[in-house]
């Protein structure tokens, strides 16, 4: 690498028609990149970019600096190697992954290395074991955490806090089963879009196949439909701490951050179009309250948009409603003065959303919570209300999970607070007395 830097090789780019690119990659024996390019074609791309420096050329979006000579060789470090399944799927080939680090200056590189040492001390997998929060068992299965008494204290404290906030916000609590007939997810559209992340169906004799619940929303829609609704009943806010199950690839599982059994701080608000802005911003305010409470100083709100190239495939084919609801979210966020960035092709299949990325005290990034708009599924499932004119109308649905899943949020808090209280709670809280003395955190915030 240092030799290439000294050669001051120029970076050159070119675009190639997608079919030509696939054929070119086949000829140079790059089967994985053939698969990537074929995926781009399926998503609607007509061409892909290549970049070359010296004799090396590869698929790349760019951009780049002008030449390798602009790279500071003293700010470069090869870090480690590891095995990685192709696309995180244990059924696919094992690849060799090489990790490298590069910064503009040696000082920034050294600062990162020191910060990483601190991160290793705060690793939630290490502290989770030390504080006796949770465990995994090969007998139970990967990605299925078993919460020990200490960890259960933290979960119950989070639930208690969230229930208190939701009670103040006018939410009504509901409960739904852990499994359902597949017909529910066919009706909602989730089976089409999320089947690969769901556990295989259970085929019972003489009955339709059953699925483990991967999300709560279709169940909440059925609760909404249990009784007729009019505009006087809206907004209606339904909340649940439902346990969901998602079949994550083995290669993607990671401590509490990526699991197969997740307890979600979930809720759905059914509202009219005129009520949308107030309801959406109430969720945003709740997020900001939690960030302040838990000492989360840095966060980024991402307005996730659709991509017109995959309408009817990845996203419901309603171009006018996409534009309308994305504008509604944009207008609400600007009115509240909340900073956000916009990213394409990351929306939910049924509407735009705000995804929240937060950063722990040591700078590690977590995608923690979401605030989604759904204009499509109510129509699919016949979720209606009677408006002021006595006519049936479809409500907008806001999906929100300000604390995300308990698993990921507790993992974040452990790393954020380190060996102090994982929740930063004072000693006079009742949880402190439930926690065995021998495993109490050694320092308190």
N, C-alpha and C positions, 0 to 999 in steps of 0.2 A: 504494500500500500504506500509506503514511504517512497519507494522507487517510482511508482506511478505519479505521485505528487511532484517529484523532482522533474519528471518529463513534461510537466505543464500541458497535459493532454486537453484538447478542446472538447467541450460538450456540444454535440450536434443532435438536433431533433428532426423527426419526420413523422408524418401521418401516413397510415397504410389502410386501404379498404379492409374491412373486417374479414372477408373471405380470403383475401390474399394473405392477411396476417396469419390466419389459421393454417393455411397451406405452408407458409414460410416456417412457422413454428414446428410443423410436422417434419419438414425436411431437415431441420437442425436438431431433431430428436428432443423436443421439449414438451413431453406429454402433459405436464401439469399446467403449463402456460397455454397449451391448446385448449384445455378445459376452461381456463380463465377467460380466454378470448371467446370461446363458444358461449360462455355465460353472459359476456358483454353483448354478444349478438342477440341472445334471447331477450335481454333487457331493452333492446331497441337501438343499440349503438351501430353505426354504419362504418366507423373507422376507429382505429386505436393508435396510440402514440408509441414510438420507439425513441430511445436516446442512445447515443453512441459516444464513447470516449476511447480513443486508441482502437484496439482490436475488439473491444467489448461492446455488445449491443444488447439491450433488454427492453421488455415492455416497461413503460414508465410514463406517468402523466406529466412529470416535470412540475415546476420549473427547476432550473439548475443555475449554479454560478457559471461563469464563462469558461473556466478551465480548472483542472486539478491543482494548478499552482497557487490558487487562492486559498487552498486548505492549509490550516496550521497543523503541521505534522506533530507538534508537541502537545496539541489538544486532542489527540486521537489515542484510543486505547481499545485493543481487543479484550473482551471481557470474559466470556465463558461459552461453553457449548452445551447443547442439550438435544435430546430426541424430541420430535414433535410429529404427531399424526397429521397427515394432510387434511386440512380443513377441520382439525380437531376431532376427527372421526376415527375411533380405534379400529374400525374395519378397513380403513384406508392405509396406504403405505406409510412407514415410519421414515421421516426425513431427518436430516442433521441440521439443526439450527445453530448458527453462529451469531453471538451477540457482540455488537460493537458500540462504543461510546464516542461521540464527537461533540465538542463545544467550540465556540469561537476562540476562546483563550484557555491556557492551561489552568488559570485560576478558577474558571467556571467548572472545568472538569474536576479539579480537586474538591471544590465545594460540593459538587454532586456526589462524589465518592464518600465524603464525610456524612452528607445527609442520608445516603443509603445505609451507612453503618447504623445510624440512628433508627432508620426504618426497620432494619433487621432486629434490633432490640425490641421494637414495638410490633413485630409481626403478630397478627391476631391469632395465628395458629399456635405459636409458641406461648403467648400470654393466655390464650384460651385454655391450654393445658395446665399452665402454672396456676391460674386462678380457679381451676376446676369449673369451667363454665359449660363446656360441651365435650362430647367425644364422638368418635365414629367406630363402628364395629363391622368387620367383614361379614359377620353372620347376618347383620341387618341389611347391609348393602352400601355401596359408595353414594355419596351425595345426600345421605339421609341422616342428618345430625340428631344425636340424642342429647337433650338438654339436661345437664346435671342440676342439682338444687340451686347452686349459685347462679347459673345462667338463667334458670327459671325465674329467680328473683328479678333479674334485669328485664326479662320479657314482660312480667306482670307489672313492673313499674312503667314500662313504655305503654302498655295497654291502658293502665290506669290514667296516665297523663293524656293519652289520645282520646279516651272516652270522655274525660272531663272537658276537653276542648270541643269535642263533637257535640256533647250535650249543650254547651253554650251556643254552638252554631246551629242548633235546631235539627240535628240528624236523628233519624230513627234507626234503631239497631235491628238487624235481621240475622238469620242463620240459615245456611244451606248445606246439603249433603256433600260428601266427598266424591261421589260418582254420579253418573247420569247416563241415560240412553244417548247414543250418538246422534239421534235425530235432533236433539236440542242444538248441538253444535253445527249440524247441517243447516238448520233454520237460521242461526245467527251468522253463518259464514265463517266461523272460526275453524271448522274442520278443514275447509279448503285451504286456508292460509296458515294454519298452525299444526297441521297433522304431524309433521316431522318432529315437532317438539312435544308431542303427546305420547303417553304410554299406550302400547298396543291395546286394542279393544278386547274385552272379556266376552266371549261368546257363550251365553247360557242357553241351555236346551229350550227351544220353543220361544225364545225372546230375542228382541233386537240386541245388538252388541252394546255393552256398557263401556264408558271411558272414565278413567280417573280425572277429576276436575283440574284443568290447567289454568282456569280463570273463573272469576265470580260473576262477571257481568251478565251472561245469558240467564243465570239463575235469578239475579236481581230483576231482570226484565219480566220474568215469569211472576215474581212476587208483585211487581207493579201491576201486572195484568189481572191479578186475583180479584180486584174490585174495580168498578168503573171509576174513571177520573174526569174531573172537569178542570177548567182553568183556575177555579178557586182552590184546588188541591195543590197547585204548583206554586213555588218550587217544592219538590219532594226529594228529600236527601236520605238515601239508604246506606247504612254503613255496616261492615262486617269484618271480623278478624278470621276470615276463612283460610284454611290450609289448602294450598294448591300443589299440584304435582306436575313437573315437567321433565321430560326425558332428555336431559343434557348429555352430550357426548362425554364419555369418560375422560377424554383428553382435555375437556374444557372445565372440569370440576376443580374448584380451588377453595379450600377452607370453607368459610361461611359466605364467600363472595359469589360463588356459583354452585348451587345445590340443586337437588331434585325434589326436595320437600321444602316448601316455603310458606311462611305465615305472613300474610299480606295485610297491611293497614289500608284496606280498600273501602271505597265508597263511590256511589253514583248519584248524581243530581239530575233530576228530570225538570226541565224548565222551558218556558216559552222563549221565543227569540228576543223579546223585549227584556226578559229577566237575565239573559245570558251574561251580559257584561258584569253585572253585580255579583252573580254567582261565581264567575270565573275569577274575578279579582279577589273575592273572599277566600278562595283557595290559595291564590298567590300570597295574600296577607298571612294566611296560616303557615305557609312555607317559611316566610321571612321571620315569623314569630319563633318557629322551631330553630331556625338557624341562629338567631340571637340567643335563645335559651341554651343551646348546646355549644356555643362558642365557635360556630362555623363562620369564619370571617370572609372566606373567599368562595364564591359560587358563580356559575355561569348558567344562564337560562337560554336554552336552545329552542328556537321555534322551528319545529320539524315539519317540512313541507312535503307535498307529493311530487311526483315526477310525471309529466304528461306523457312521456314515452312508454310508460308501463301501466297506463290507465286500462282497466279491464283485466289486468293480470295481477300485479301486486296491489293495486288500489281499485276501489269501486269506481265504475265508469260514470261519474257524475261531475263533469268538468265545471259546470256553473256553481254547484254547491261547494266544490273544493275552493274555488276562488272566493266565494262569499264567506265561508267559515274561516279561511286563512286571513282574510281582511278583518274579520271580527276579532280574531285573536290579536292581530297586529295593532288594531285600534285600541283594544282594551289595555294592552301592555304599555303602549305609548301614553295613554291617558293617565295610567298609574305612575308613570315616570320610572318604570322598571327597565333596566338595561337588558337587552337580549340580542342574540345573534340568530341569523336565519340559515338553515341548512336544508338542502334539497334531498329528496328521496329517503327520508327517515321518518315519515309520518306513519301512523297506524293505518291499517287498510281501510278503516271507516272514517278517518278524519285527521286534521292537523293536531299537533300537541306541543306542549312545552316540556322538554326534558331538562332536568336539573343536574348539573355536574357540580360536585363540591370537592374541596381540597382539604385534606387533613392538616394537622399542625406541621407535618414534615413534608408537605407539598404533594402527597400522593392523591391522584384523581380518582373519584368514584362517581358513577352515574347512579344517583340515589333515588330520585323521585320523579313523578310524572303528573301532568295535568292535560288530559286529552279531551278533544271534542268529537262527538259521534253524531253524524247526521244521517248515517246509512242503516245501521242495525235496527233502530226503532221501526223503520218502514218494513224491513224484512220480517220482523217478528210481530207486526201488528200492534206495536206499543203506541197507543193514542190517548188523546184527551178531547173533551168537548169544549170548543172555544166559546167566546162571548156570543157568537152568532148561532150557537147550537149545532155547529158543524164539527166533524171529526178532523183532528189535526195531529201531526206527529211532533212530539217534543224533541228538543235537543237534549242530548245526554252528555254530561261531563263526568269522565272517569278520573279519579284522583287518588293518589297514594303518597301523601306527604312524607311519611316515614319509610316508604318503600316496603321491603320485607324486613321482618325482625332479624333475619339472619344477616343480611348485608348491612343493615344499620348498626347492629351491635358490633359486627366486624369493623366497621368504620370507627365507631366510638372507642373501641379498644385501642386502635392504632392512633387515634386522635389524642387520647388522654394518656397513653402509655401505661405505666405501672400505677398511675393514680386511679381514682374511681373511674371505671369505664363509662359511667354516666355523668361524672362530675357532680354527683349528688352530695350534699352535706351530711355530716355524721348523724345529725338528729333525725334523719329520715328513717322510717321503720325498717327499710331494707338492710341498713347497716347492722341492725341487731339480729337479723335473720342469717347474716353471712358468717360462717364459722371463722373464729379468730385466726386460725392457722393459715387461712387463705385470703384474709382481708388484704386489699391493696396496701402497700407500705407507705404511700403518701396520699394525701387528699388534696383536691383542688381547693 
